Amino acid sequence: MDRDRDVRSSRRGDEPIEMMTEVAESHEIYRTEFEQIQRQGAENLRSLRERAFGQFVHSGWPTTRLEPWRFTNVAPIARSRFRLPSVGTGVGGDNTADVAGAIDHTQLAPFELAGIDGPRVVCINGRFSSALSGASLATLPAGVEVHGLADVLATNPALVESHLSKLAGFDTPASSFTALNTGLLQDGVVVRVAAHTVVETPIQLLFVTAGGGQIMTHPRVLVLAGEQSQLRLVESYGSVPGVTGDDDTPYFTNAVTEVVVGDGAVVDHHKLVRERAQAYHIASMHLTTGRGSTFSSHAITLGGAIVRNDVRAEMNGEDGECTLNGLYLANGRSLVDNHTTIHHAAPHCNSHELYKGILDDQSRAVFNGKIIVAIDAQKTDAKQTNKALLLSEDAQINTKPELEIFADDVRCTHGATIGQLDENALFYLRARGLDVEQARNVLIHAFASDLLNRITIPSIRAQLDDVLLQQLPGTGHASFAIA
Amino acid sequence: MLEVKNLHARVGGREILKGIDLSVKAGEVHAIMGPNGSGKSTLACVLAGRDEYHVTDGSVDYEGSDLLDMEPEERARAGVFLAFQYPVEIPGVNNAYLLKAALNEVRKHRGDSELDAIDFMEFVKERMGVLEIDQGLLKRPVNEGFSGGEKKRNEIFQMVVLEPKLAIMDETDSGLDIDALKVVSRGVNALRSPERATVVVTHYQRLLNYIVPDFVHVLSGGRIVKTGGKELALELEEKGYGWIETETSAPHVAATSPSR
């Protein structure tokens, strides 16, 4: 019976047995919030939310007995009681207006990307803030639409109805967080680029948690890239100090992104996770690629107590290219988990994956890369590499490739390496006058350099250069986060 | 400048240096020769501060300071430079970055202002000419994919840029063809001055045709067994190391082959 298995999994996760009872009941705790959103949120999402929340209650929080969550124990999230800050009346959300009003642009400065003068959407506590986004959205190029999701649902629901929640499935116990996000869905961001439109300036989506107390937010992003369109996106997550100055409070970000890459489209996606050291960040990105399209993702994790990034790519069109890159830095006792799934459903597609992690102190990381090649996806070329640099004896990584290949004319390679800083290189640098810390930082930066070089937005690269060269690992810094 | 007294050192529990005495004055070039396994490279590494070499006895004074008490980077900043026998490949760090960081550390130590990117490039370009080094090298990762000769040349290039007071060259000549040898020697000779000193560690005499030493020391079994002028190197070339070993009848040398 389930109880027995709970006990076993709880031992693996070092959680007391009693905890699991509490956890088993805790998925009901957000019913009040759900019912409030059902009453006040956009009507056209009612049945979707009903279904999703029902699924969340049915599945419960994922436990470590589920293979995709085997190394990531979410009990700290499950046993917390987070507050939904802004149950509002559709557009804007009342509370959000207050919180957003208390935030000025200077507080968002840490999230500023130098030299990018394009559209920047700001969501405070998961709610679209027209006050903070407004000016930058006033001058969008022709063919580009950027909206708050609640606004779209109120004014032009047809724009999103056929896409929302179509890629981000939530029917399995492992996708419980997506179910929770969808069950409490009220706002987010919609980006639509018309066919044949090229957007040169990156579009920034900034999700900020603000205010005091244990806040949870459920950001939602929907990106629709039309046929032959081109765009770059930067999705950033972080927090600004609460009004109470209570910065040690854990908060919880539970984000879901869906991206539809049209035929021949080129989408370059960046995700920057710079959550507070006490924060939990669980996110999944679901995408589909059309014929001859190119999608690349750069998932960069710099801060958070538990950070989980799922990427699920469905390569549905022939001749598609999909690149999934990731860089993660962890220290203290934090945990970073990257799970990727690339489903080669169509023939003649290439996928490349390169994930690199730098782990210090007692931090842990998980990398799981799944590649599925469907029976008729011939001429698939898939390459997966995962490398981890462990800076301390206590840091730990669990890495696993998962290949499910049903076609016979394919090329799939995978490799994982785990290493420490090279003592010979350290001595060489010191013998040239660099002190131990400089030498370590230079080598850490060097480890990440090939990933950095693949990032096409110079200001992101520059920020990462600074983080890697100036943060001193092992000096007790709570987090690598820039903010 | 450098006073080594009764230096004993172990590596991996084995005693390699068994009482080295060596005195190097400013303006001098000393060659340290000896068969494989005699402790030549160990001496170079101990002077540079490599921590897997444990000094068990003796002292090293460098310009009035206890060299053995200094971290490797402190030695480098104070003007001690080791040209590595096996330069390390560092993917992801380009030569310009390393060289600029190293140069600025040395300059800070001397009380000079740090160079910005433009001044640095100017400073470096001048010196590249001497060593016939292509500018493209600056952008390449440190030693990655370099041939043996390129690596050695890069070491000497770094040396010429950093202008050390005491340069220690650990078998810089091994693996170099005659042209590369000449280029490397030109770099070393360009640095020769009354304020600087050079210690050339080598197995062969041929480098000393180009970098003419004031003194030649023969290391055998962890001790300096013979010291002479530049003519000693020629004698060694002619007679081989077996001659010295028989002559001095040093113990513990049986394990080393007399010559390659």
Interface residues (C-beta under 8 A of the other chain):
Chain A: D422 N424 A425 F427 Y428 L429 R430 A431 R432 G433 L434 D435 V436 Q438 A439 V442 L443 H445 A446 F447 A448 S449 D450
Chain B: A48 G49 R50 D51 E71 P72 E73 R75 A76 R77 F81 L82 F84 P87 V88 I90 P91 G92 V93 Y97 L98 A101 A102 E105 V106 H109 P141 Q158 L162
